[in-house]
Amino acid sequence: MARTHSAKTVAPTPLRREFEAVYENNVLRPLAPVPDLPEHIRLRVTVDLPEREPSPADREARIAELERLADELNDMMTDEDWEAILEPRRQQRRCLDRLNPNS
């Protein structure tokens, strides 16, 4: 009986290039030449937007929420709870201070 071999078809892997660009006047302009990219080629573009700086109002809202959570936590914690949390940090700090007395 003759054996038949089926050839596996492997989809071509798209080439990937990462580069920084500036968006100006409805055009993406690379900040440096993009190597191995033919002129006038169609591309699929994924844009990673930089994180925006929070506004002063955003910062104030975050601080207010953190203060509220800190108050809530403080109401739930006993002195013994705080001591159980803080004492290992104090021991770690003393150990680090002995290892690096110039800090």
GINOR-V894942 format. One record per residue. N is the residue number from 1. RES is the residue in one small letter. SS is DSSP state (helix for helix, strand for strand, loop for the rest). OMEGA is omega in radians with two decimals (NA if undefined). Layout:
N/RES/SS/OMEGA
N/RES/SS/OMEGA
This chain:
1/m/loop/-3.12
2/a/loop/3.11
3/r/loop/3.08
4/t/loop/3.10
5/h/loop/3.07
6/s/loop/3.12
7/a/loop/3.09
8/k/loop/3.08
9/t/loop/3.14
10/v/loop/3.13
11/a/loop/3.12
12/p/loop/3.13
13/t/loop/3.13
14/p/loop/3.08
15/l/loop/-3.08
16/r/loop/3.06
17/r/loop/3.06
18/e/loop/3.11
19/f/loop/3.10
20/e/loop/-3.13
21/a/strand/3.07
22/v/strand/3.10
23/y/strand/-3.12
24/e/strand/3.07
25/n/loop/3.09
26/n/loop/3.14
27/v/strand/3.01
28/l/strand/-3.12
29/r/strand/3.10
30/p/strand/3.13
31/l/loop/3.11
32/a/loop/3.09
33/p/loop/3.12
34/v/loop/-3.06
35/p/loop/3.04
36/d/loop/3.12
37/l/loop/-3.10
38/p/loop/3.08
39/e/loop/3.03
40/h/loop/3.10
41/i/loop/3.05
42/r/loop/-3.10
43/l/loop/2.93
44/r/loop/-3.02
45/v/loop/2.99
46/t/loop/-3.06
47/v/loop/3.00
48/d/loop/-3.13
49/l/loop/3.08
50/p/loop/3.10
51/e/loop/3.14
52/r/loop/3.07
53/e/loop/3.10
54/p/loop/3.11
55/s/loop/3.06
56/p/helix/3.12
57/a/helix/3.09
58/d/helix/-3.14
59/r/helix/-3.14
60/e/helix/3.13
61/a/helix/3.11
62/r/helix/3.13
63/i/helix/3.12
64/a/helix/3.13
65/e/helix/3.11
66/l/helix/3.10
67/e/helix/3.11
68/r/helix/3.14
69/l/helix/3.11
70/a/helix/3.10
71/d/helix/3.14
72/e/helix/3.12
73/l/helix/-3.14
74/n/helix/3.11
75/d/helix/-3.09
76/m/helix/-3.02
77/m/loop/3.02
78/t/loop/3.08
79/d/helix/3.13
80/e/helix/3.10
81/d/helix/3.14
82/w/helix/3.14
83/e/helix/3.11
84/a/helix/3.12
85/i/helix/-2.99
86/l/helix/-3.05
87/e/helix/3.09
88/p/helix/3.11
89/r/helix/3.10
90/r/helix/3.12
91/q/helix/3.11
92/q/helix/3.14
93/r/helix/3.12
94/r/helix/3.13
95/c/helix/3.13
96/l/helix/3.10
97/d/helix/3.10
98/r/helix/-3.14
99/l/helix/-3.10
100/n/loop/-3.04
101/p/loop/-3.12
102/n/loop/-3.10
103/s/loop/NA
